[in-house]
Amino acid sequence: MMEDLHLSTGHELKVLMRDGLESAKILDALYARIDVLDSKIGAFALVNRKAHRRPGGGTLDGIPVLVKDNICVKGEDTTCSSKILKGFKPPYDATVVRRLKEEGAVLIGKANMDEFAFGSSCETSCYGPTRNPWDLERIPGGSSGGSAAAVASDETIMALGSDTGGSIRQPAALCGVVGLKPTYGRVSRYGLIAFASSLDQIGPITKDVEDAALLLGVIAGYDEMDSTSVDIPVPDYATSLASDVKGLRVGVPKEYFVKGIDREVEAAVKRSINVFKDLGALVVDISLPHTEYAVSAYYIIGPAEASSNLARFDGAHYGYRAPDAKNMLDMYVRTRSEGFGREAKRRILLGTYCLSSGYYDAYYLKALKVRTKIKEDFDNAFKFCDIIVTPTSPTPAFRIGEKANDPLAMYLSDIFTIPANLAGLPGISIPCGFTRSGLPIGLQIMAKPFAEETIFRAAYTFERNADIEKRKPKL
Amino acid sequence: MKIDKEIVRRVALLSRLSLAEDEISEYGSQLGAILEYISKLNEIDTRDVPPTSHTLATLKNVYRKDILKPSLKAEEALKNAPSSEGDFFKVPQIIEKR
């Protein structure tokens, strides 16, 4: 039915367009949806009303994609949802955006996010919070909360997010959609406004696993503009979408099922592990002994790198500048104090403290050494298993404001997603059920570096065979 | 862990941020709580452990060939500037007049 086009996945629309459906009809359906819903949800930082299909075809020909607001789109506002970048129009496209355009994708707008991707709740945006489509009183997760909420509420077909400590996977879990953080080095970050350069990755947020594979295939690959992108051929991810996990070794780390995890989340994940077992996978108990130190290491490394990356926002070259500065120092200080929000300032202070003379060894260097131990944990574990299955988030979506004044409680909500960033591993979150009150629960699957195909196979098999109710939020 | 106001002020200056008095005490107690949690790392003996600054084991220095390529025109680079003059970014006076 034409009026239900917004409900479709990208691969479904590809088939419909092959049979004559016009791309403009999809856009009309999405614009109508956005007009009705987005004042309630707040998933968009910017709606591109002039989006259109471009000539030339491609893998994503005519398919609307929403891009997170920290990814540069030439000539269109790209602000990291921060006052300090209001009005910034990048003079170039991020490599992922160039690839989207080359493959015919239709860029429908910019997704709301936590300011500079600092957050797990999408509450710190200068545009106001994004709300969870499943319960408008709850957060959608973050920092790619706008991307995940827009996909969950069918305001876009697909989206791009970025993930530094869980910012794709956690909102995907809390909004009941699919979100993949690729291996560090798999996707170019050229044109992604940097948060923590040794952790950031761009990845897809989609309605199903097949779309995630489709979108990753477009954005992955070596790029000479990002010296950390790795020159390994991009496989045809579609061929990894086989419904078969026989003999696959599924590692279950005991450290991810500890006190503090929500009982319904734990039960859903344990049921999911049994699904893999029933489908012929071999479930093995593994140990990742340094898991409990990951959040500590991350909240040194992440803010340290961020404090350095955000030094460029000084009012000189772009973005906001405080008026009537007396001298340079006055311009820097007032621009940054007026332009950055509270969480951004908190992380800059924390990072600057950890890098400052006299504290560098005790904090930053120590965290890098612990990172080595965390990576070794995974290297050892992958001798015994092919994938690792865990909850994505210890709890379902929490209430707006619940953790806003307790940064440490907020930071701990990333406890299960941070290790993959520290170790550079790929990880996906896929829906694995609902709480009794109707909130989505996410299952995380991690694999060895550059083993996205293994993740897709496992996730696709689960999606097809697990008896997870197909629900849409009531909006 | 206690982060006194003097330390917050010093770190704020290094960060090029100015904080109001109430912000100084708020950030001071929040940073203290975070650093207290982070001190958990001292439970791990890392004496002989090398640091991991990134996870790409094979990555060495990356060079490109030294070939001229077109880049942004000055006009485009200046488009987002809060203030500019000619081909330059304009900022407040740096060197004081005698």
Interface residues (C-beta under 8 A of the other chain):
Chain A: G87 F88 K89 P91 Y92 Y184 G185 S198 E224 S227 T228 V230 H290 E292 Y293 V295 S296 A297 Y299 I300 S307 A311 D314 G315 A316 H317 Y318 G319 Y320 R321 A325 K326 N327 M328 L329 D330 M331 Y332 V333 R334 R336 S337 F340 K345 R346 I348 L349 L350 T352 Y353 S356 Y363 L365 K366 A367 L368 K369 V370 R371 T372 K373 K375 P407 L408 Y411 L422 A423 G424 P449
Chain B: I3 I7 V8 V11 A12 L14 S15 R16 L17 S18 L19 E23 Y27 Q30 L31 A33 I34 L35 Y37 I38 S39 K40 L41 N42 E43 I44 T46 V49 P50 P51 T52 S53 H54 T55 L56 L59 V62 R64 L72 E76 A77 K79 N80 A81 P82 S83 F89 V91 P92 Q93 I94
